[in-house]
Amino acid sequence: MNIRKNYLLNMETVGMMECYDSDGVEMTTVVEGENTFHVAQPRQEILNSTLNHFGLDLDGGLAAAKSVLGGKYRLPVCINAQLGIVWFSSRSFRKRGGVWFSYSH
């Protein structure tokens, strides 16, 4: 399977989950449209890099969701409301094993 060095989430990205290379280093499996590939970055780093691309960061995105929704757990992260790029996790993003899904898919 193809391994990319880095990645930014986009409107075609469907989901992402953690995986590990042969040395036990955390990577991410990304599903983008009909394609699946690995990225040599943890999921949280991909989320934060994408948010940085739009002038935001993960802490700010989570704080905004908490402010609007009032919750604490499994908050969605709005990367770009105009493009409809909103992501949510199947469990706390700080815990292992969670899968991130795009709201639009």
C-alpha angles and dihedrals in degrees: 000000000000116000119206122200095223139353143197121211114243141175091279095053110108103179148329136211136180123264134166134230123229090274093054095254113149116248134162132247108215128197111204114175105305093341130092123192143152126252121202091228132084116251093251091054091051090051093048094045090051092048090048088053087061094043096261138099136218095253090052092046092052092045090052092050091048091049093051100036100031093220132122106201132067093354117182117245115222108210097173121355094191092057093039094240103155123150134196133182131228088227139358108317089224091062125079122253101032122136122218118217132194111238091219094060 
